[in-house]
Amino acid sequence: MPSPGSYAVDGRDGRVGRVVAHQGPLVRLREPGGGPVWACPPYLLRAAPPSAVLVARLRERNWESRIP
């Protein structure tokens, strides 16, 4: 089970998300840089590769720089 704050790939569609919480049997993820939260069963999640984590962190930094 991925820990909150880590990045994971949703095996259903390949989206990368930051783990925000565990809710019942599901893991809640949010797109890097904001966006809606979605739920995924933990058995369909896999660890995000380093290249995907780098892109996700860059997207979050860019998003944060736009906040006044």
PDB file with one MODEL, atoms N, CA, C and O in Angstrom:
MODEL        1
ATOM      1  N   MET A   1       0.851  -1.174   0.000  1.00  0.00           N
ATOM      2  CA  MET A   1       0.000   0.000   0.000  1.00  0.00           C
ATOM      3  C   MET A   1       0.899   1.240   0.000  1.00  0.00           C
ATOM      4  O   MET A   1       1.731   1.394   0.894  1.00  0.00           O
ATOM      5  N   PRO A   2       0.742   2.128  -0.996  1.00  0.00           N
ATOM      6  CA  PRO A   2       1.591   3.323  -1.040  1.00  0.00           C
ATOM      7  C   PRO A   2       1.260   4.290   0.089  1.00  0.00           C
ATOM      8  O   PRO A   2       0.106   4.407   0.501  1.00  0.00           O
ATOM      9  N   SER A   3       2.262   4.968   0.575  1.00  0.00           N
ATOM     10  CA  SER A   3       2.051   5.895   1.685  1.00  0.00           C
ATOM     11  C   SER A   3       1.611   7.263   1.159  1.00  0.00           C
ATOM     12  O   SER A   3       1.955   7.638   0.038  1.00  0.00           O
ATOM     13  N   PRO A   4       0.847   8.011   1.970  1.00  0.00           N
ATOM     14  CA  PRO A   4       0.439   9.350   1.558  1.00  0.00           C
ATOM     15  C   PRO A   4       1.652  10.220   1.245  1.00  0.00           C
ATOM     16  O   PRO A   4       2.653  10.203   1.961  1.00  0.00           O
ATOM     17  N   GLY A   5       1.538  10.972   0.169  1.00  0.00           N
ATOM     18  CA  GLY A   5       2.627  11.826  -0.287  1.00  0.00           C
ATOM     19  C   GLY A   5       3.469  11.199  -1.380  1.00  0.00           C
ATOM     20  O   GLY A   5       4.203  11.900  -2.076  1.00  0.00           O
ATOM     21  N   SER A   6       3.374   9.884  -1.543  1.00  0.00           N
ATOM     22  CA  SER A   6       4.139   9.222  -2.594  1.00  0.00           C
ATOM     23  C   SER A   6       3.364   9.303  -3.912  1.00  0.00           C
ATOM     24  O   SER A   6       2.178   9.633  -3.932  1.00  0.00           O
ATOM     25  N   TYR A   7       4.045   9.000  -4.989  1.00  0.00           N
ATOM     26  CA  TYR A   7       3.425   9.007  -6.310  1.00  0.00           C
ATOM     27  C   TYR A   7       3.165   7.572  -6.737  1.00  0.00           C
ATOM     28  O   TYR A   7       3.944   6.664  -6.448  1.00  0.00           O
ATOM     29  N   ALA A   8       2.044   7.393  -7.435  1.00  0.00           N
ATOM     30  CA  ALA A   8       1.688   6.066  -7.914  1.00  0.00           C
ATOM     31  C   ALA A   8       1.045   6.191  -9.290  1.00  0.00           C
ATOM     32  O   ALA A   8       0.553   7.256  -9.665  1.00  0.00           O
ATOM     33  N   VAL A   9       1.055   5.112 -10.020  1.00  0.00           N
ATOM     34  CA  VAL A   9       0.437   5.052 -11.339  1.00  0.00           C
ATOM     35  C   VAL A   9      -0.823   4.208 -11.236  1.00  0.00           C
ATOM     36  O   VAL A   9      -0.794   3.084 -10.735  1.00  0.00           O
ATOM     37  N   ASP A  10      -1.920   4.761 -11.713  1.00  0.00           N
ATOM     38  CA  ASP A  10      -3.191   4.037 -11.760  1.00  0.00           C
ATOM     39  C   ASP A  10      -3.112   3.067 -12.929  1.00  0.00           C
ATOM     40  O   ASP A  10      -3.016   3.491 -14.080  1.00  0.00           O
ATOM     41  N   GLY A  11      -3.151   1.798 -12.653  1.00  0.00           N
ATOM     42  CA  GLY A  11      -3.019   0.774 -13.673  1.00  0.00           C
ATOM     43  C   GLY A  11      -4.166   0.719 -14.661  1.00  0.00           C
ATOM     44  O   GLY A  11      -4.044   0.084 -15.708  1.00  0.00           O
ATOM     45  N   ARG A  12      -5.272   1.365 -14.356  1.00  0.00           N
ATOM     46  CA  ARG A  12      -6.419   1.342 -15.269  1.00  0.00           C
ATOM     47  C   ARG A  12      -6.195   2.243 -16.478  1.00  0.00           C
ATOM     48  O   ARG A  12      -6.590   1.895 -17.590  1.00  0.00           O
ATOM     49  N   ASP A  13      -5.561   3.402 -16.270  1.00  0.00           N
ATOM     50  CA  ASP A  13      -5.407   4.342 -17.380  1.00  0.00           C
ATOM     51  C   ASP A  13      -4.016   4.964 -17.468  1.00  0.00           C
ATOM     52  O   ASP A  13      -3.762   5.763 -18.370  1.00  0.00           O
ATOM     53  N   GLY A  14      -3.116   4.620 -16.560  1.00  0.00           N
ATOM     54  CA  GLY A  14      -1.755   5.115 -16.621  1.00  0.00           C
ATOM     55  C   GLY A  14      -1.540   6.493 -16.029  1.00  0.00           C
ATOM     56  O   GLY A  14      -0.445   7.045 -16.140  1.00  0.00           O
ATOM     57  N   ARG A  15      -2.569   7.065 -15.397  1.00  0.00           N
ATOM     58  CA  ARG A  15      -2.395   8.391 -14.790  1.00  0.00           C
ATOM     59  C   ARG A  15      -1.483   8.306 -13.575  1.00  0.00           C
ATOM     60  O   ARG A  15      -1.531   7.349 -12.803  1.00  0.00           O
ATOM     61  N   VAL A  16      -0.650   9.332 -13.427  1.00  0.00           N
ATOM     62  CA  VAL A  16       0.219   9.444 -12.258  1.00  0.00           C
ATOM     63  C   VAL A  16      -0.461  10.377 -11.271  1.00  0.00           C
ATOM     64  O   VAL A  16      -0.967  11.433 -11.651  1.00  0.00           O
ATOM     65  N   GLY A  17      -0.471   9.987 -10.009  1.00  0.00           N
ATOM     66  CA  GLY A  17      -1.066  10.827  -8.987  1.00  0.00           C
ATOM     67  C   GLY A  17      -0.313  10.743  -7.682  1.00  0.00           C
ATOM     68  O   GLY A  17       0.417   9.786  -7.423  1.00  0.00           O
ATOM     69  N   ARG A  18      -0.504  11.773  -6.856  1.00  0.00           N
ATOM     70  CA  ARG A  18       0.070  11.782  -5.510  1.00  0.00           C
ATOM     71  C   ARG A  18      -0.972  11.162  -4.581  1.00  0.00           C
ATOM     72  O   ARG A  18      -2.141  11.546  -4.609  1.00  0.00           O
ATOM     73  N   VAL A  19      -0.549  10.216  -3.771  1.00  0.00           N
ATOM     74  CA  VAL A  19      -1.450   9.571  -2.820  1.00  0.00           C
ATOM     75  C   VAL A  19      -1.803  10.586  -1.744  1.00  0.00           C
ATOM     76  O   VAL A  19      -0.921  11.136  -1.084  1.00  0.00           O
ATOM     77  N   VAL A  20      -3.113  10.834  -1.570  1.00  0.00           N
ATOM     78  CA  VAL A  20      -3.542  11.798  -0.560  1.00  0.00           C
ATOM     79  C   VAL A  20      -4.158  11.116   0.660  1.00  0.00           C
ATOM     80  O   VAL A  20      -4.124  11.669   1.760  1.00  0.00           O
ATOM     81  N   ALA A  21      -4.712   9.940   0.478  1.00  0.00           N
ATOM     82  CA  ALA A  21      -5.343   9.266   1.623  1.00  0.00           C
ATOM     83  C   ALA A  21      -5.708   7.835   1.257  1.00  0.00           C
ATOM     84  O   ALA A  21      -5.740   7.450   0.088  1.00  0.00           O
ATOM     85  N   HIS A  22      -5.977   7.072   2.294  1.00  0.00           N
ATOM     86  CA  HIS A  22      -6.566   5.737   2.144  1.00  0.00           C
ATOM     87  C   HIS A  22      -7.968   5.847   2.713  1.00  0.00           C
ATOM     88  O   HIS A  22      -8.149   6.264   3.857  1.00  0.00           O
ATOM     89  N   GLN A  23      -8.948   5.477   1.923  1.00  0.00           N
ATOM     90  CA  GLN A  23     -10.335   5.580   2.352  1.00  0.00           C
ATOM     91  C   GLN A  23     -10.993   4.226   2.160  1.00  0.00           C
ATOM     92  O   GLN A  23     -11.313   3.823   1.042  1.00  0.00           O
ATOM     93  N   GLY A  24     -11.186   3.534   3.270  1.00  0.00           N
ATOM     94  CA  GLY A  24     -11.734   2.190   3.183  1.00  0.00           C
ATOM     95  C   GLY A  24     -10.791   1.320   2.374  1.00  0.00           C
ATOM     96  O   GLY A  24      -9.586   1.303   2.625  1.00  0.00           O
ATOM     97  N   PRO A  25     -11.340   0.589   1.394  1.00  0.00           N
ATOM     98  CA  PRO A  25     -10.486  -0.293   0.594  1.00  0.00           C
ATOM     99  C   PRO A  25      -9.797   0.416  -0.571  1.00  0.00           C
ATOM    100  O   PRO A  25      -9.064  -0.222  -1.327  1.00  0.00           O
ATOM    101  N   LEU A  26     -10.018   1.729  -0.733  1.00  0.00           N
ATOM    102  CA  LEU A  26      -9.482   2.457  -1.881  1.00  0.00           C
ATOM    103  C   LEU A  26      -8.371   3.419  -1.482  1.00  0.00           C
ATOM    104  O   LEU A  26      -8.261   3.837  -0.330  1.00  0.00           O
ATOM    105  N   VAL A  27      -7.556   3.752  -2.467  1.00  0.00           N
ATOM    106  CA  VAL A  27      -6.511   4.755  -2.298  1.00  0.00           C
ATOM    107  C   VAL A  27      -6.954   5.986  -3.078  1.00  0.00           C
ATOM    108  O   VAL A  27      -7.362   5.875  -4.234  1.00  0.00           O
ATOM    109  N   ARG A  28      -6.878   7.156  -2.453  1.00  0.00           N
ATOM    110  CA  ARG A  28      -7.272   8.412  -3.092  1.00  0.00           C
ATOM    111  C   ARG A  28      -6.028   9.087  -3.650  1.00  0.00           C
ATOM    112  O   ARG A  28      -5.020   9.228  -2.958  1.00  0.00           O
ATOM    113  N   LEU A  29      -6.112   9.503  -4.913  1.00  0.00           N
ATOM    114  CA  LEU A  29      -4.994  10.147  -5.598  1.00  0.00           C
ATOM    115  C   LEU A  29      -5.429  11.502  -6.147  1.00  0.00           C
ATOM    116  O   LEU A  29      -6.606  11.722  -6.434  1.00  0.00           O
ATOM    117  N   ARG A  30      -4.459  12.408  -6.290  1.00  0.00           N
ATOM    118  CA  ARG A  30      -4.715  13.712  -6.906  1.00  0.00           C
ATOM    119  C   ARG A  30      -3.659  13.951  -7.968  1.00  0.00           C
ATOM    120  O   ARG A  30      -2.490  13.605  -7.796  1.00  0.00           O
ATOM    121  N   GLU A  31      -4.092  14.548  -9.070  1.00  0.00           N
ATOM    122  CA  GLU A  31      -3.163  14.872 -10.140  1.00  0.00           C
ATOM    123  C   GLU A  31      -2.109  15.859  -9.642  1.00  0.00           C
ATOM    124  O   GLU A  31      -2.425  16.733  -8.834  1.00  0.00           O
ATOM    125  N   PRO A  32      -0.881  15.741 -10.101  1.00  0.00           N
ATOM    126  CA  PRO A  32       0.139  16.707  -9.708  1.00  0.00           C
ATOM    127  C   PRO A  32      -0.271  18.111 -10.148  1.00  0.00           C
ATOM    128  O   PRO A  32      -0.706  18.310 -11.282  1.00  0.00           O
ATOM    129  N   GLY A  33      -0.132  19.064  -9.263  1.00  0.00           N
ATOM    130  CA  GLY A  33      -0.500  20.433  -9.579  1.00  0.00           C
ATOM    131  C   GLY A  33      -1.950  20.739  -9.313  1.00  0.00           C
ATOM    132  O   GLY A  33      -2.428  21.816  -9.670  1.00  0.00           O
ATOM    133  N   GLY A  34      -2.661  19.825  -8.698  1.00  0.00           N
ATOM    134  CA  GLY A  34      -4.072  20.047  -8.384  1.00  0.00           C
ATOM    135  C   GLY A  34      -4.970  19.225  -9.277  1.00  0.00           C
ATOM    136  O   GLY A  34      -4.516  18.374 -10.042  1.00  0.00           O
ATOM    137  N   GLY A  35      -6.228  19.495  -9.164  1.00  0.00           N
ATOM    138  CA  GLY A  35      -7.196  18.753  -9.950  1.00  0.00           C
ATOM    139  C   GLY A  35      -8.039  17.877  -9.055  1.00  0.00           C
ATOM    140  O   GLY A  35      -7.841  17.821  -7.842  1.00  0.00           O
ATOM    141  N   PRO A  36      -8.975  17.201  -9.669  1.00  0.00           N
ATOM    142  CA  PRO A  36      -9.881  16.367  -8.877  1.00  0.00           C
ATOM    143  C   PRO A  36      -9.184  15.143  -8.286  1.00  0.00           C
ATOM    144  O   PRO A  36      -8.209  14.628  -8.833  1.00  0.00           O
ATOM    145  N   VAL A  37      -9.709  14.710  -7.176  1.00  0.00           N
ATOM    146  CA  VAL A  37      -9.218  13.495  -6.527  1.00  0.00           C
ATOM    147  C   VAL A  37      -9.985  12.321  -7.110  1.00  0.00           C
ATOM    148  O   VAL A  37     -11.184  12.424  -7.369  1.00  0.00           O
ATOM    149  N   TRP A  38      -9.299  11.208  -7.317  1.00  0.00           N
ATOM    150  CA  TRP A  38      -9.976  10.002  -7.763  1.00  0.00           C
ATOM    151  C   TRP A  38      -9.549   8.831  -6.899  1.00  0.00           C
ATOM    152  O   TRP A  38      -8.531   8.891  -6.209  1.00  0.00           O
ATOM    153  N   ALA A  39     -10.324   7.782  -6.941  1.00  0.00           N
ATOM    154  CA  ALA A  39     -10.066   6.601  -6.120  1.00  0.00           C
ATOM    155  C   ALA A  39      -9.617   5.446  -7.013  1.00  0.00           C
ATOM    156  O   ALA A  39     -10.047   5.307  -8.158  1.00  0.00           O
ATOM    157  N   CYS A  40      -8.741   4.632  -6.447  1.00  0.00           N
ATOM    158  CA  CYS A  40      -8.235   3.471  -7.169  1.00  0.00           C
ATOM    159  C   CYS A  40      -8.038   2.323  -6.182  1.00  0.00           C
ATOM    160  O   CYS A  40      -7.559   2.540  -5.070  1.00  0.00           O
ATOM    161  N   PRO A  41      -8.401   1.116  -6.577  1.00  0.00           N
ATOM    162  CA  PRO A  41      -8.101  -0.027  -5.719  1.00  0.00           C
ATOM    163  C   PRO A  41      -6.583  -0.209  -5.616  1.00  0.00           C
ATOM    164  O   PRO A  41      -5.875  -0.073  -6.614  1.00  0.00           O
ATOM    165  N   PRO A  42      -6.085  -0.511  -4.429  1.00  0.00           N
ATOM    166  CA  PRO A  42      -4.625  -0.606  -4.252  1.00  0.00           C
ATOM    167  C   PRO A  42      -3.965  -1.679  -5.110  1.00  0.00           C
ATOM    168  O   PRO A  42      -2.791  -1.542  -5.455  1.00  0.00           O
ATOM    169  N   TYR A  43      -4.677  -2.733  -5.460  1.00  0.00           N
ATOM    170  CA  TYR A  43      -4.050  -3.791  -6.249  1.00  0.00           C
ATOM    171  C   TYR A  43      -3.804  -3.357  -7.701  1.00  0.00           C
ATOM    172  O   TYR A  43      -3.082  -4.038  -8.429  1.00  0.00           O
ATOM    173  N   LEU A  44      -4.398  -2.226  -8.133  1.00  0.00           N
ATOM    174  CA  LEU A  44      -4.172  -1.714  -9.479  1.00  0.00           C
ATOM    175  C   LEU A  44      -3.107  -0.625  -9.522  1.00  0.00           C
ATOM    176  O   LEU A  44      -2.755  -0.147 -10.601  1.00  0.00           O
ATOM    177  N   LEU A  45      -2.591  -0.229  -8.363  1.00  0.00           N
ATOM    178  CA  LEU A  45      -1.562   0.797  -8.303  1.00  0.00           C
ATOM    179  C   LEU A  45      -0.180   0.179  -8.434  1.00  0.00           C
ATOM    180  O   LEU A  45       0.068  -0.948  -8.004  1.00  0.00           O
ATOM    181  N   ARG A  46       0.706   0.949  -9.039  1.00  0.00           N
ATOM    182  CA  ARG A  46       2.116   0.549  -9.053  1.00  0.00           C
ATOM    183  C   ARG A  46       2.948   1.787  -8.786  1.00  0.00           C
ATOM    184  O   ARG A  46       2.494   2.910  -9.008  1.00  0.00           O
ATOM    185  N   ALA A  47       4.132   1.588  -8.324  1.00  0.00           N
ATOM    186  CA  ALA A  47       5.014   2.718  -8.013  1.00  0.00           C
ATOM    187  C   ALA A  47       5.311   3.490  -9.295  1.00  0.00           C
ATOM    188  O   ALA A  47       5.523   2.899 -10.354  1.00  0.00           O
ATOM    189  N   ALA A  48       5.324   4.804  -9.186  1.00  0.00           N
ATOM    190  CA  ALA A  48       5.647   5.638 -10.342  1.00  0.00           C
ATOM    191  C   ALA A  48       7.144   5.553 -10.623  1.00  0.00           C
ATOM    192  O   ALA A  48       7.951   5.599  -9.694  1.00  0.00           O
ATOM    193  N   PRO A  49       7.521   5.430 -11.895  1.00  0.00           N
ATOM    194  CA  PRO A  49       8.951   5.404 -12.220  1.00  0.00           C
ATOM    195  C   PRO A  49       9.580   6.773 -11.948  1.00  0.00           C
ATOM    196  O   PRO A  49       8.877   7.783 -11.940  1.00  0.00           O
ATOM    197  N   PRO A  50      10.884   6.814 -11.729  1.00  0.00           N
ATOM    198  CA  PRO A  50      11.553   8.083 -11.412  1.00  0.00           C
ATOM    199  C   PRO A  50      11.268   9.191 -12.427  1.00  0.00           C
ATOM    200  O   PRO A  50      11.117  10.349 -12.036  1.00  0.00           O
ATOM    201  N   SER A  51      11.193   8.871 -13.697  1.00  0.00           N
ATOM    202  CA  SER A  51      10.932   9.904 -14.711  1.00  0.00           C
ATOM    203  C   SER A  51       9.542  10.508 -14.529  1.00  0.00           C
ATOM    204  O   SER A  51       9.370  11.714 -14.709  1.00  0.00           O
ATOM    205  N   ALA A  52       8.552   9.699 -14.178  1.00  0.00           N
ATOM    206  CA  ALA A  52       7.193  10.197 -13.952  1.00  0.00           C
ATOM    207  C   ALA A  52       7.129  11.041 -12.686  1.00  0.00           C
ATOM    208  O   ALA A  52       6.394  12.027 -12.634  1.00  0.00           O
ATOM    209  N   VAL A  53       7.891  10.661 -11.666  1.00  0.00           N
ATOM    210  CA  VAL A  53       7.933  11.446 -10.428  1.00  0.00           C
ATOM    211  C   VAL A  53       8.553  12.805 -10.709  1.00  0.00           C
ATOM    212  O   VAL A  53       8.064  13.816 -10.204  1.00  0.00           O
ATOM    213  N   LEU A  54       9.605  12.853 -11.492  1.00  0.00           N
ATOM    214  CA  LEU A  54      10.251  14.111 -11.838  1.00  0.00           C
ATOM    215  C   LEU A  54       9.276  15.034 -12.570  1.00  0.00           C
ATOM    216  O   LEU A  54       9.183  16.216 -12.238  1.00  0.00           O
ATOM    217  N   VAL A  55       8.564  14.523 -13.542  1.00  0.00           N
ATOM    218  CA  VAL A  55       7.584  15.319 -14.282  1.00  0.00           C
ATOM    219  C   VAL A  55       6.485  15.804 -13.344  1.00  0.00           C
ATOM    220  O   VAL A  55       6.068  16.959 -13.427  1.00  0.00           O
ATOM    221  N   ALA A  56       6.010  14.933 -12.452  1.00  0.00           N
ATOM    222  CA  ALA A  56       4.949  15.307 -11.513  1.00  0.00           C
ATOM    223  C   ALA A  56       5.413  16.411 -10.567  1.00  0.00           C
ATOM    224  O   ALA A  56       4.665  17.354 -10.307  1.00  0.00           O
ATOM    225  N   ARG A  57       6.619  16.309 -10.058  1.00  0.00           N
ATOM    226  CA  ARG A  57       7.144  17.338  -9.148  1.00  0.00           C
ATOM    227  C   ARG A  57       7.317  18.668  -9.878  1.00  0.00           C
ATOM    228  O   ARG A  57       7.036  19.723  -9.308  1.00  0.00           O
ATOM    229  N   LEU A  58       7.766  18.635 -11.108  1.00  0.00           N
ATOM    230  CA  LEU A  58       7.912  19.847 -11.898  1.00  0.00           C
ATOM    231  C   LEU A  58       6.547  20.496 -12.129  1.00  0.00           C
ATOM    232  O   LEU A  58       6.413  21.713 -12.007  1.00  0.00           O
ATOM    233  N   ARG A  59       5.551  19.706 -12.455  1.00  0.00           N
ATOM    234  CA  ARG A  59       4.204  20.227 -12.650  1.00  0.00           C
ATOM    235  C   ARG A  59       3.684  20.880 -11.366  1.00  0.00           C
ATOM    236  O   ARG A  59       3.057  21.938 -11.420  1.00  0.00           O
ATOM    237  N   GLU A  60       3.941  20.259 -10.218  1.00  0.00           N
ATOM    238  CA  GLU A  60       3.499  20.837  -8.949  1.00  0.00           C
ATOM    239  C   GLU A  60       4.222  22.150  -8.656  1.00  0.00           C
ATOM    240  O   GLU A  60       3.595  23.106  -8.200  1.00  0.00           O
ATOM    241  N   ARG A  61       5.518  22.211  -8.907  1.00  0.00           N
ATOM    242  CA  ARG A  61       6.281  23.445  -8.676  1.00  0.00           C
ATOM    243  C   ARG A  61       5.762  24.568  -9.572  1.00  0.00           C
ATOM    244  O   ARG A  61       5.601  25.703  -9.124  1.00  0.00           O
ATOM    245  N   ASN A  62       5.501  24.244 -10.838  1.00  0.00           N
ATOM    246  CA  ASN A  62       4.961  25.254 -11.753  1.00  0.00           C
ATOM    247  C   ASN A  62       3.603  25.749 -11.273  1.00  0.00           C
ATOM    248  O   ASN A  62       3.324  26.947 -11.328  1.00  0.00           O
ATOM    249  N   TRP A  63       2.775  24.852 -10.811  1.00  0.00           N
ATOM    250  CA  TRP A  63       1.457  25.219 -10.309  1.00  0.00           C
ATOM    251  C   TRP A  63       1.583  26.102  -9.066  1.00  0.00           C
ATOM    252  O   TRP A  63       0.860  27.090  -8.937  1.00  0.00           O
ATOM    253  N   GLU A  64       2.479  25.761  -8.166  1.00  0.00           N
ATOM    254  CA  GLU A  64       2.682  26.543  -6.948  1.00  0.00           C
ATOM    255  C   GLU A  64       3.211  27.937  -7.255  1.00  0.00           C
ATOM    256  O   GLU A  64       2.890  28.889  -6.544  1.00  0.00           O
ATOM    257  N   SER A  65       4.013  28.070  -8.301  1.00  0.00           N
ATOM    258  CA  SER A  65       4.575  29.383  -8.638  1.00  0.00           C
ATOM    259  C   SER A  65       3.514  30.338  -9.172  1.00  0.00           C
ATOM    260  O   SER A  65       3.734  31.549  -9.186  1.00  0.00           O
ATOM    261  N   ARG A  66       2.392  29.831  -9.603  1.00  0.00           N
ATOM    262  CA  ARG A  66       1.305  30.684 -10.111  1.00  0.00           C
ATOM    263  C   ARG A  66       0.385  31.171  -9.019  1.00  0.00           C
ATOM    264  O   ARG A  66      -0.428  32.064  -9.256  1.00  0.00           O
ATOM    265  N   ILE A  67       0.489  30.618  -7.842  1.00  0.00           N
ATOM    266  CA  ILE A  67      -0.375  31.033  -6.739  1.00  0.00           C
ATOM    267  C   ILE A  67       0.173  32.331  -6.162  1.00  0.00           C
ATOM    268  O   ILE A  67       1.343  32.386  -5.784  1.00  0.00           O
ATOM    269  N   PRO A  68      -0.653  33.385  -6.085  1.00  0.00           N
ATOM    270  CA  PRO A  68      -0.166  34.668  -5.547  1.00  0.00           C
ATOM    271  C   PRO A  68       0.129  34.625  -4.065  1.00  0.00           C
ATOM    272  O   PRO A  68       0.542  35.630  -3.488  1.00  0.00           O
TER     273      PRO A  68
ENDMDL
END
